[in-house]
């Protein structure tokens, strides 16, 4: 089954577009999430760099830090928190508890000192604004407090807090869960608990709460993000126990909770005052990309349906538009194969199709020119063949009579009959021989004109001078019949072959002399008509029947008894004149006048 180029191009274009849609769909389904995560990590790292260089330096208290962190979240959908060298959240001056130590078991160096304990590590800020029975009502200014902790890096790290030492393990005690859980994990790494406490000494302290600060207004939101605070505390626990080496700083950590993926960023930073280094801790949720990927998969059902419809429509239109010139080229080529060169391909573009169209048009013109030339050559050959046949036929026919006359004269002379008329028969034979020479010369000249190979040379001459010269040449013939010539000539320069025009004028004028009765008139006129000159030769006498006016131009035609062979001429003069005038490309003709016959032809004036 033959498939058209429109169908092929339509199928190819549609398949390609659908393949691209499928690739895009698969790419977005498979790689979109990875690309989103990669771009998200890159953007957050860049934003953290800006935060570190500029925003962090302006944070001088908890309220300002909370505002900056909230702005950062709104802009980048990422929670950020600056930490100190021990992993504590910085700028917690709006949510802390100050304790004056009374007694310290295990290290007397802390006795009598005042310490600040960040409350976000032990309790939720919402507990201070709700009726939660576990909000530790004993956390008030002036209340006694007992604490248990570890000595790490010469710093007291609090693990648990209670109203007294006895309730440090009861339900209503407070503890840093991440740090406590980490301790349970690290203890198992040592051979015995004693070996563990040699490295991390345990300290029990008692004291009195001297100051309590609770955030108010917008600052509360800084301590409501439990996920961020838990991850900060987990990082602090790893940092204090040395499970987070410096080599891992700057890495992005994957974290999952409640089937939601997160990225955690921890970058070391330098304090503005040149003190101990700190950390910039950030957490960003990947939940939007998961939701977006799911929505994209559902949305693609509609997108693919619309895209397929659009692809089919566009592919069909595109295929028709692209193949239209090709189909036109094919149709034109088929016409050329059928030797029809009339149709040309319109060239509307300057691309390869336009070049092909121009080439086919040029090929069509050349083939048409070659075929026309070949047809002309064939026609010329046919004309030459026809001319040869007519020449042979005409010669055969016209030579019969003179040859018969010569044969008769020779028979008479051979038999010796009428010997006294010997000179008469010789004169008759000579006359027939001369007539045959004239006939053969005229036929050869006519055959030359009819061959189609003769080229007429054109020059300029004055028609009045030529006519006067011809009239003077034929004056003796007109005098024998006492004919009277009236000539009205205009001195006009015309273009043509002077020698052949002279031959035409001689034939017309000789014809007029031959068929004009004695003592009658012959009129020769020239009349200017715009860019042409009309030459007329009219003779008085017998008129030509209307049905024979067109036949007198034929070779050997003699229409009436008065125009017989005996009157003179070969019967080829008008045929020769016709061919000469046709080769000149000028109009000519013959017509009956009131009392005679008028021959005329035109010549063009010299420009």
C-alpha positions as CSV (number, residue, x, y, z in Angstrom):
1,X,0.0,0.0,0.0
2,X,1.4,3.3,-1.0
3,X,1.7,5.9,1.7
4,X,1.7,9.6,0.8
5,X,4.4,12.0,2.0
6,X,1.7,13.9,4.0
7,X,0.8,10.8,6.0
8,X,4.5,9.9,6.5
9,X,5.4,13.4,7.7
10,X,2.3,13.5,9.9
11,X,3.2,10.2,11.5
12,X,6.8,11.2,11.9
13,X,6.0,14.6,13.4
14,X,3.3,13.2,15.7
15,X,5.5,10.4,16.9
16,X,8.4,12.7,17.5
17,X,6.2,15.2,19.5
18,X,4.6,12.4,21.5
19,X,8.0,10.9,22.2
20,X,9.2,14.3,23.5
21,X,6.1,14.6,25.7
22,X,6.8,11.1,27.0
23,X,10.4,11.9,27.7
24,X,9.4,15.1,29.5
25,X,6.8,13.3,31.5
26,X,9.2,10.5,32.5
27,X,11.9,13.0,33.2
28,X,9.7,15.0,35.4
29,X,8.3,11.9,37.1
30,X,11.8,10.4,37.7
31,X,14.1,13.3,37.9
32,X,12.0,16.3,38.9
33,X,12.1,15.4,42.5
34,X,15.9,15.0,42.4
35,X,16.3,18.2,40.5
36,X,14.0,20.0,43.0
37,X,16.0,18.7,46.0
38,X,19.3,19.6,44.4
39,X,18.1,23.1,43.5
40,X,16.5,23.5,47.0
41,X,19.8,22.5,48.7
42,X,21.7,24.9,46.5
43,X,19.4,27.8,47.2
44,X,19.4,27.2,50.9
45,X,23.2,27.0,51.0
46,X,23.4,30.3,49.2
47,X,20.8,31.9,51.5
48,X,22.6,30.6,54.6
49,X,25.7,32.3,53.3
50,X,23.9,35.6,53.0
51,X,22.4,35.1,56.5
52,X,25.8,34.4,57.9
53,X,27.4,37.4,56.3
54,X,24.8,40.0,57.1
55,X,21.7,39.1,59.0
56,X,23.3,37.2,61.8
57,X,25.5,40.1,62.8
58,X,22.4,42.2,63.5
59,X,20.8,39.7,65.9
60,X,21.5,41.1,69.4
61,X,18.5,39.6,71.4
62,X,15.9,36.9,71.2
63,X,13.2,39.0,69.8
64,X,15.3,40.3,66.9
65,X,16.7,36.8,66.2
66,X,13.1,35.5,66.1
67,X,12.1,38.1,63.6
68,X,15.1,37.3,61.4
69,X,14.5,33.6,61.5
70,X,10.8,34.1,60.7
71,X,11.7,36.3,57.7
72,X,14.1,33.7,56.6
73,X,11.5,31.0,56.8
74,X,8.9,33.0,54.9
75,X,11.4,33.7,52.1
76,X,13.1,30.3,51.8
77,X,10.6,27.9,53.5
78,X,13.5,26.9,55.8
79,X,13.9,27.0,59.6
80,X,17.2,28.5,60.7
81,X,18.8,28.8,64.1
82,X,22.2,30.1,65.2
83,X,24.0,27.8,67.8
84,X,26.9,28.5,70.1
85,X,30.0,26.3,70.5
86,X,28.2,24.0,72.9
87,X,25.3,23.5,70.6
88,X,22.9,25.7,72.5
89,X,20.4,27.9,70.7
90,X,21.8,31.5,70.7
91,X,19.9,34.6,71.7
92,X,17.6,32.8,74.2
93,X,17.5,35.8,76.6
94,X,13.7,35.8,76.3
95,X,13.2,32.2,77.4
96,X,15.6,31.1,80.1
97,X,15.9,30.4,83.8
98,X,18.7,31.8,86.0
99,X,19.7,29.7,89.0
100,X,21.9,30.5,92.0
101,X,23.7,27.3,93.0
102,X,23.7,26.5,96.7
103,X,25.3,23.1,96.8
104,X,27.2,21.1,94.2
105,X,28.0,17.4,94.6
106,X,31.0,16.2,92.7
107,X,32.7,19.5,91.9
108,X,32.9,22.4,94.4
109,X,34.1,24.8,91.7
110,X,30.4,25.5,90.8
111,X,29.3,26.2,94.4
112,X,27.9,29.7,94.7
113,X,27.8,30.4,91.0
114,X,24.8,31.6,89.0
115,X,24.0,29.7,85.8
116,X,21.6,30.3,83.0
117,X,19.5,27.3,81.8
118,X,17.7,27.7,78.4
119,X,14.2,26.4,79.0
120,X,13.6,25.3,75.4
121,X,15.8,22.2,76.1
122,X,13.4,21.0,78.8
123,X,9.9,22.1,78.2
124,X,7.6,23.5,75.6
125,X,6.8,27.2,75.6
126,X,3.1,26.4,75.2
127,X,3.1,24.9,78.7
128,X,3.4,28.4,80.2
129,X,0.2,29.4,78.3
130,X,-2.0,26.4,78.9
131,X,-3.6,24.2,81.6
132,X,-1.2,21.3,81.1
133,X,-0.9,19.5,84.4
134,X,2.7,18.6,83.5
135,X,3.9,22.1,83.0
136,X,6.0,22.0,86.2
137,X,4.3,24.7,88.4
138,X,7.4,24.8,90.6
139,X,9.2,26.7,87.8
140,X,8.8,30.1,89.4
141,X,11.1,32.7,90.7
142,X,12.3,32.0,94.3
143,X,11.5,28.3,94.1
144,X,14.2,25.7,95.0
145,X,15.4,23.4,92.2
146,X,17.6,20.4,91.9
147,X,19.5,19.5,88.8
148,X,21.6,16.6,87.5
149,X,24.1,16.9,84.8
150,X,27.5,16.0,83.3
151,X,30.8,17.9,83.2
152,X,31.7,18.2,79.5
153,X,34.5,20.4,78.2
154,X,34.7,22.0,81.6
155,X,31.1,23.1,81.3
156,X,28.1,21.9,83.3
157,X,25.5,20.3,81.0
158,X,22.1,19.9,82.7
159,X,20.3,16.6,81.9
160,X,17.4,16.6,84.4
161,X,15.6,19.1,86.7
162,X,13.2,18.7,89.5
163,X,11.8,20.3,92.6
164,X,14.1,18.3,94.7
165,X,16.7,15.6,94.4
166,X,14.1,12.9,95.2
167,X,11.8,13.7,92.3
168,X,14.6,13.9,89.6
169,X,13.3,10.5,88.3
170,X,9.5,11.1,88.9
171,X,6.9,11.9,86.2
172,X,6.8,15.6,86.8
173,X,10.5,16.1,86.4
174,X,12.0,17.9,83.4
175,X,14.8,16.5,81.2
176,X,16.7,17.1,78.0
177,X,15.4,13.9,76.3
178,X,17.8,13.9,73.4
179,X,20.8,14.3,75.8
180,X,19.5,11.6,78.2
181,X,18.8,9.2,75.3
182,X,22.3,9.8,74.0
183,X,23.8,9.0,77.3
184,X,22.0,5.6,77.3
185,X,23.5,5.0,73.9
186,X,27.0,6.1,74.8
187,X,27.2,4.2,78.1
188,X,27.0,0.8,76.3
189,X,30.2,1.6,74.4
190,X,32.2,1.4,77.7
191,X,33.1,-1.7,79.6
192,X,31.4,-0.4,82.8
193,X,29.5,2.7,84.0
194,X,32.4,3.7,86.1
195,X,34.6,4.0,83.1
196,X,32.0,6.1,81.4
197,X,31.7,8.5,84.4
198,X,35.5,8.8,84.5
199,X,35.2,10.5,81.1
200,X,32.0,12.3,81.8
201,X,31.7,13.0,85.6
202,X,28.1,13.2,86.9
203,X,27.2,16.3,89.0
204,X,24.2,16.9,91.2
205,X,23.4,20.6,92.1
206,X,20.8,22.4,94.1
207,X,19.9,26.0,94.0
208,X,17.2,28.7,93.8
209,X,15.5,30.2,90.8
210,X,16.5,33.9,90.8
211,X,15.2,34.9,87.3
212,X,12.7,33.6,84.9
213,X,12.0,35.0,81.4
214,X,9.2,33.8,79.2
215,X,8.8,35.1,75.6
216,X,5.8,37.3,74.7
217,X,4.0,38.2,71.5
218,X,5.7,37.3,68.2
219,X,8.8,36.0,70.0
220,X,6.8,32.9,71.2
221,X,6.8,31.4,67.6
222,X,10.6,31.0,67.8
223,X,10.1,28.2,70.4
224,X,7.0,26.5,68.9
225,X,8.8,24.6,66.2
226,X,9.3,21.3,68.1
227,X,10.9,19.6,65.1
228,X,13.6,22.2,64.8
229,X,14.3,22.2,68.6
230,X,14.4,18.4,68.7
231,X,16.9,18.3,65.8
232,X,19.0,21.1,67.5
233,X,19.0,19.1,70.8
234,X,20.0,15.9,68.9
235,X,22.8,17.7,67.2
236,X,24.0,19.1,70.5
237,X,24.0,15.6,72.0
238,X,26.1,14.3,69.2
239,X,28.4,17.3,69.4
240,X,29.0,17.1,73.1
241,X,29.7,13.3,72.9
242,X,32.0,13.8,69.9
243,X,29.8,11.9,67.5
244,X,29.6,14.7,65.1
245,X,33.2,15.3,63.8
246,X,34.4,18.4,62.1
247,X,34.7,16.5,58.8
248,X,30.9,16.2,58.7
249,X,30.4,20.0,59.1
250,X,28.8,21.5,56.0
251,X,27.3,18.2,54.9
252,X,23.6,18.0,54.2
253,X,21.8,15.4,56.3
254,X,18.7,13.5,55.3
255,X,16.0,13.1,57.9
256,X,12.5,11.7,57.8
257,X,9.7,12.0,60.3
258,X,6.0,11.2,59.9
259,X,6.7,10.1,56.2
260,X,8.0,13.6,55.4
261,X,11.6,14.1,54.2
262,X,13.8,16.9,55.5
263,X,17.2,18.3,54.8
264,X,19.4,19.4,57.7
265,X,22.2,22.0,57.1
266,X,24.9,22.5,59.8
267,X,27.6,25.1,58.9
268,X,30.3,26.3,61.3
269,X,30.4,30.1,61.7
270,X,32.6,32.6,63.6
271,X,31.2,34.9,66.2
272,X,31.2,38.6,65.3
273,X,33.2,39.4,68.4
274,X,36.0,36.9,67.4
275,X,35.0,34.5,70.3
276,X,34.3,30.8,70.1
277,X,32.9,29.5,66.8
278,X,29.3,28.6,66.6
279,X,27.0,26.8,64.1
280,X,24.3,27.8,61.8
281,X,21.6,25.1,61.9
282,X,18.8,24.9,59.3
283,X,16.0,22.5,58.5
284,X,14.0,22.5,55.3
285,X,11.0,20.3,54.5
286,X,10.7,18.4,51.2
287,X,7.0,17.9,51.6
288,X,6.2,20.6,48.9
289,X,8.1,18.7,46.3
290,X,6.4,15.4,47.2
291,X,3.0,17.1,47.0
292,X,4.0,18.8,43.7
293,X,5.2,15.5,42.2
294,X,2.0,13.9,43.1
295,X,-0.1,16.7,41.8
296,X,2.0,16.7,38.6
297,X,1.3,13.0,38.0
298,X,-2.4,13.7,38.3
299,X,-2.3,16.9,36.3
300,X,-0.3,15.1,33.5
301,X,-3.4,13.1,32.7
302,X,-5.1,16.2,31.5
303,X,-1.9,17.7,30.1
304,X,-1.1,14.6,28.0
305,X,-4.7,14.5,26.6
306,X,-4.5,18.2,25.6
307,X,-1.0,17.8,24.3
308,X,-1.8,14.8,22.2
309,X,-4.8,16.6,20.6
310,X,-2.7,19.7,20.0
311,X,0.2,17.6,18.6
312,X,-2.1,15.9,16.2
313,X,-3.7,19.1,15.0
314,X,-0.3,20.9,14.7
315,X,1.3,17.9,13.0
316,X,-1.5,17.7,10.5
317,X,-1.3,21.4,9.7
318,X,2.5,21.3,9.7
319,X,2.6,18.3,7.4
320,X,0.2,19.9,4.9
321,X,2.2,23.1,4.9
322,X,5.6,21.4,4.5
323,X,4.4,19.0,1.8
324,X,2.3,21.4,-0.2
325,X,5.2,22.7,-2.3
326,X,6.5,19.2,-2.6
327,X,3.1,18.0,-3.9
328,X,3.0,20.9,-6.3
329,X,6.5,20.1,-7.5
330,X,5.5,16.5,-8.0
331,X,2.4,17.6,-10.0
332,X,4.5,19.9,-12.2
333,X,7.1,17.1,-12.7
334,X,4.3,14.8,-13.9
335,X,3.1,17.4,-16.3
336,X,6.6,17.8,-17.6
337,X,6.8,14.1,-18.1
338,X,3.6,14.5,-20.2
339,X,5.4,17.3,-22.2
340,X,3.2,19.9,-20.6
341,X,5.4,22.9,-19.6
342,X,2.6,25.4,-19.1
343,X,2.5,25.3,-15.3
344,X,5.2,27.0,-13.2
345,X,5.9,26.4,-9.6
346,X,5.4,29.6,-7.5
347,X,8.6,30.4,-5.5
348,X,7.7,31.9,-2.1
349,X,10.7,30.9,0.0
350,X,14.4,31.2,0.0
351,X,15.2,27.8,1.4
352,X,16.1,24.4,-0.3
353,X,12.5,23.9,-1.4
354,X,12.6,27.4,-3.0
355,X,15.9,26.5,-4.8
356,X,14.4,23.2,-6.0
357,X,11.3,25.0,-7.3
358,X,13.5,27.5,-9.2
359,X,15.6,24.7,-10.6
360,X,12.5,22.8,-11.8
361,X,11.1,25.9,-13.4
362,X,14.4,26.5,-15.1
363,X,14.5,22.9,-16.2
364,X,11.0,23.2,-17.5
365,X,11.9,26.3,-19.5
366,X,15.0,24.7,-21.0
367,X,13.2,21.4,-21.9
368,X,10.3,23.4,-23.4
369,X,12.8,25.5,-25.5
370,X,14.7,22.3,-26.6
371,X,11.5,20.5,-27.5
372,X,10.2,23.6,-29.4
373,X,13.5,23.8,-31.2
374,X,13.4,20.1,-31.9
375,X,9.8,20.4,-33.2
376,X,10.9,23.3,-35.4
377,X,13.8,21.3,-36.7
378,X,11.4,18.4,-37.4
379,X,9.0,20.7,-39.1
380,X,11.8,22.2,-41.2
381,X,12.8,18.7,-42.1
382,X,9.2,17.9,-43.1
383,X,9.0,21.1,-45.0
384,X,12.2,20.3,-46.8
385,X,10.9,16.9,-47.6
386,X,7.6,18.4,-48.8
387,X,9.5,21.0,-50.8
388,X,11.6,18.3,-52.5
389,X,8.5,16.2,-53.3
390,X,6.7,19.3,-54.7
391,X,9.8,20.3,-56.6
392,X,10.1,16.9,-58.2
393,X,6.4,16.8,-58.9
394,X,6.3,20.3,-60.3
395,X,9.3,19.9,-62.4
396,X,8.0,16.6,-63.7
397,X,4.7,18.1,-64.6
398,X,6.0,21.4,-66.0
399,X,8.7,19.8,-68.1
400,X,6.4,17.4,-69.8
401,X,5.1,20.0,-72.3
402,X,8.5,21.5,-73.4
403,X,10.0,18.1,-73.6
404,X,7.0,16.9,-75.7
405,X,7.5,19.9,-78.0
406,X,11.2,19.3,-78.3
407,X,10.6,15.6,-79.0
408,X,8.1,16.4,-81.7
409,X,10.4,18.9,-83.4
410,X,13.3,16.4,-83.3
411,X,11.0,13.7,-84.9
412,X,10.0,16.1,-87.7
413,X,13.6,17.0,-88.3
414,X,14.8,13.4,-88.2
415,X,12.1,12.3,-90.7
416,X,13.0,15.2,-93.1
417,X,9.5,16.4,-93.3
418,X,9.0,20.1,-93.9
419,X,12.7,20.7,-94.3
420,X,11.9,24.3,-95.4
421,X,10.7,24.9,-91.8
422,X,14.0,23.7,-90.2
423,X,14.8,27.0,-88.7
424,X,11.3,27.3,-87.2
425,X,11.6,24.0,-85.4
426,X,15.1,24.9,-84.1
427,X,13.7,28.3,-82.8
428,X,10.8,26.5,-81.1
429,X,13.2,24.0,-79.4
430,X,15.4,26.9,-78.3
431,X,12.4,28.7,-76.9
432,X,11.3,25.6,-74.9
433,X,14.9,25.1,-73.6
434,X,15.0,28.7,-72.4
435,X,11.6,28.3,-70.8
436,X,12.8,25.1,-69.0
437,X,15.9,27.0,-67.7
438,X,13.7,29.8,-66.4
439,X,11.3,27.3,-64.8
440,X,14.0,25.4,-63.1
441,X,15.6,28.6,-61.8
442,X,12.3,29.8,-60.3
443,X,11.6,26.5,-58.7
444,X,15.0,26.3,-57.2
445,X,14.5,29.8,-55.8
446,X,11.1,29.0,-54.4
447,X,12.4,25.8,-52.8
448,X,15.1,27.8,-51.2
449,X,12.6,30.1,-49.6
450,X,10.3,27.3,-48.5
451,X,13.1,25.2,-46.9
452,X,13.0,27.2,-43.7
453,X,16.7,27.6,-43.6
454,X,17.0,30.8,-45.6
455,X,17.7,33.9,-43.5
456,X,16.6,37.2,-44.9
457,X,19.1,40.0,-44.4
458,X,17.5,43.3,-43.5
459,X,18.8,46.8,-44.4
460,X,17.4,50.3,-45.1
461,X,16.6,51.8,-48.5
462,X,14.2,54.4,-50.0
463,X,11.2,52.7,-51.6
464,X,10.5,55.6,-54.1
465,X,14.0,55.3,-55.6
466,X,13.6,51.5,-55.9
467,X,10.2,51.8,-57.6
468,X,11.4,54.4,-60.1
469,X,14.4,52.2,-61.0
470,X,12.1,49.2,-61.7
471,X,9.7,51.3,-63.7
472,X,12.6,52.6,-65.9
473,X,13.7,49.0,-66.4
474,X,10.3,47.8,-67.5
475,X,9.4,51.0,-69.6
476,X,10.1,49.1,-72.9
477,X,7.6,46.3,-72.0
478,X,5.0,48.9,-71.2
479,X,5.8,50.8,-74.4
480,X,5.1,47.7,-76.5
481,X,1.5,47.7,-75.3
482,X,1.3,51.5,-75.1
483,X,0.4,51.3,-71.4
484,X,0.3,54.5,-69.4
485,X,1.9,54.5,-65.9
486,X,0.7,56.8,-63.1
487,X,3.0,56.8,-60.0
488,X,2.4,58.6,-56.7
489,X,5.5,58.0,-54.6
490,X,6.5,59.3,-51.1
491,X,10.2,59.6,-50.3
492,X,10.2,57.2,-47.3
493,X,13.1,55.1,-46.0
494,X,12.0,51.6,-45.2
495,X,13.7,48.4,-43.8
496,X,13.8,45.1,-45.6
497,X,15.9,43.2,-48.1
498,X,16.1,45.5,-51.1
499,X,17.0,42.9,-53.6
500,X,14.1,40.6,-52.7
501,X,11.6,43.5,-52.5
502,X,12.8,44.5,-56.0
503,X,12.0,40.9,-57.1
504,X,8.5,41.2,-55.6
505,X,7.9,44.6,-57.3
506,X,9.1,43.2,-60.6
507,X,6.8,40.2,-60.3
508,X,3.8,42.4,-59.5
509,X,4.5,45.0,-62.2
510,X,5.3,42.3,-64.8
511,X,2.1,40.6,-63.9
512,X,0.2,43.9,-64.3
513,X,1.9,44.6,-67.7
514,X,1.0,41.1,-68.8
515,X,-2.7,41.2,-68.0
516,X,-3.4,44.9,-68.7
517,X,-5.1,45.6,-72.1
518,X,-3.3,47.8,-74.6
519,X,-3.5,51.6,-74.0
520,X,-4.8,51.1,-70.4
521,X,-3.5,52.4,-67.2
522,X,-1.2,51.0,-64.5
523,X,-1.2,52.8,-61.1
524,X,1.6,52.7,-58.5
525,X,1.1,54.4,-55.1
526,X,2.9,54.5,-51.7
527,X,0.9,55.6,-48.7
528,X,2.3,56.2,-45.2
529,X,0.3,54.7,-42.3
530,X,1.9,55.4,-38.9
531,X,5.1,53.3,-38.8
532,X,4.4,51.5,-42.1
533,X,4.2,52.3,-45.8
534,X,1.7,50.6,-48.1
535,X,2.8,49.9,-51.7
536,X,0.0,49.4,-54.2
537,X,0.1,48.3,-57.9
538,X,-3.2,48.4,-59.7
539,X,-3.8,47.5,-63.3
540,X,-7.0,48.1,-65.4
541,X,-8.5,45.2,-67.2
542,X,-10.0,41.8,-66.4
543,X,-10.8,41.1,-62.8
544,X,-10.1,37.8,-60.9
545,X,-13.0,35.8,-59.7
546,X,-13.5,36.1,-55.9
547,X,-13.1,32.4,-55.3
548,X,-9.7,32.4,-57.1
549,X,-8.2,35.4,-55.3
550,X,-6.5,33.2,-52.6
551,X,-5.4,30.6,-55.1
552,X,-3.3,32.8,-57.3
553,X,-0.5,32.6,-54.7
554,X,-0.2,28.9,-55.3
555,X,2.5,27.6,-57.6
556,X,1.6,26.9,-61.2
557,X,-1.9,28.2,-60.7
558,X,-3.6,29.7,-63.8
559,X,-7.2,30.4,-63.1
560,X,-8.7,31.6,-66.4
561,X,-8.1,31.0,-70.1
562,X,-6.3,34.3,-70.5
563,X,-3.7,33.2,-68.0
564,X,-2.4,30.2,-69.9
565,X,1.1,29.0,-70.2
566,X,1.4,30.4,-73.7
567,X,1.0,34.0,-72.4
568,X,4.4,33.7,-70.7
569,X,5.7,33.2,-67.2
570,X,6.3,30.1,-65.2
571,X,3.4,30.3,-62.8
572,X,5.8,30.7,-59.9
573,X,6.2,34.5,-59.7
574,X,3.4,35.1,-57.2
575,X,4.3,32.1,-55.1
576,X,7.9,33.4,-54.9
577,X,6.6,36.9,-54.0
578,X,4.4,35.4,-51.3
579,X,7.4,33.6,-49.6
580,X,9.6,36.7,-49.8
581,X,6.9,38.9,-48.1
582,X,6.3,36.2,-45.4
583,X,10.0,36.0,-44.7
584,X,10.0,39.8,-44.4
585,X,7.1,39.5,-41.9
586,X,4.9,42.1,-43.5
587,X,1.2,41.9,-44.6
588,X,0.3,41.5,-48.3
589,X,-2.7,40.7,-50.4
590,X,-4.7,41.1,-53.6
591,X,-8.2,42.5,-54.3
592,X,-10.5,43.4,-57.1
593,X,-11.2,47.0,-57.8
594,X,-14.0,48.6,-59.8
595,X,-12.4,47.9,-63.1
596,X,-9.2,46.0,-62.4
597,X,-7.0,44.2,-59.8
598,X,-4.9,45.6,-57.0
599,X,-1.8,44.0,-55.5
600,X,-0.4,45.5,-52.3
601,X,2.1,44.9,-49.5
602,X,3.5,46.8,-46.5
603,X,7.0,47.7,-45.4
604,X,8.1,49.2,-42.0
605,X,9.6,52.6,-41.8
606,X,13.1,53.0,-40.5
607,X,13.0,54.0,-36.8
